Amino acid sequence: MKELKVAMIGGRTSTLGFKAVGVDTYIAPLPEDGPRIWKELDLSRYAVVMITEPVYEELLREFPQFPPHEGLPVVLVIPAVTGSREIASSALREKVRRAMGADLER
């Protein structure tokens, strides 16, 4: 069985810390670079792809069915180091709601 890895797509400052712990990092100098990086990514290599909120927003604009809802990789949205836009917490809340059938309390 092939060992799957973890990837991270985001700005330089947001991704460098993840590289230090063995995550494959893909730097998007601008959030608008995210869709190109996503298209070039060999998704079969990854169990999880973490994406910063600014890049995630661009991916939502570019791909109508983003993120993929079934199978691997699992897409996790995380805040960029510049601050949270609350997209990450909303996305996590929605995943939990679908999995458990109940909403998280704030």
Residue pairs with C-beta under 8 A, 6 or more apart in sequence:
2 45
4 45
4 46
4 47
4 72
4 73
5 23
5 24
5 45
5 46
5 47
6 22
6 23
6 24
6 46
6 47
6 48
6 49
6 50
7 23
7 24
7 25
7 26
7 41
7 45
7 46
7 48
7 49
7 50
7 73
8 14
8 15
8 18
8 19
8 23
8 24
8 25
8 26
8 49
8 50
8 51
9 15
9 25
9 26
9 28
9 34
9 37
9 38
9 41
9 49
9 50
9 51
9 52
9 55
10 27
10 28
10 50
10 51
10 52
10 54
10 55
10 78
10 80
11 27
11 28
11 29
11 31
11 52
11 54
11 55
11 80
11 81
11 82
12 27
12 29
13 80
13 81
13 82
14 52
14 78
14 80
14 81
14 82
15 23
15 25
15 26
15 27
15 52
16 25
18 25
18 50
19 25
23 50
24 45
24 46
26 37
26 41
28 34
28 37
28 52
28 55
31 52
31 54
31 55
31 57
31 58
32 58
33 55
34 51
34 54
34 55
34 56
34 58
34 59
34 62
35 58
35 59
35 62
35 63
37 55
38 59
38 63
41 49
43 49
43 72
43 73
46 72
46 73
47 72
47 73
47 74
48 73
48 74
48 75
48 76
49 73
49 74
49 75
49 76
50 75
50 76
50 77
50 78
51 59
51 75
51 76
51 77
51 78
52 77
52 78
52 79
52 80
53 77
53 78
53 79
53 80
53 84
53 85
53 87
53 88
54 80
54 82
54 85
56 77
56 87
56 91
57 85
57 87
59 66
59 67
60 66
67 75
68 75
76 88
76 91
76 92
77 87
77 88
77 91
77 92
78 88
79 85
79 88
93 103
93 104
96 102
96 103
96 104
97 103
97 104
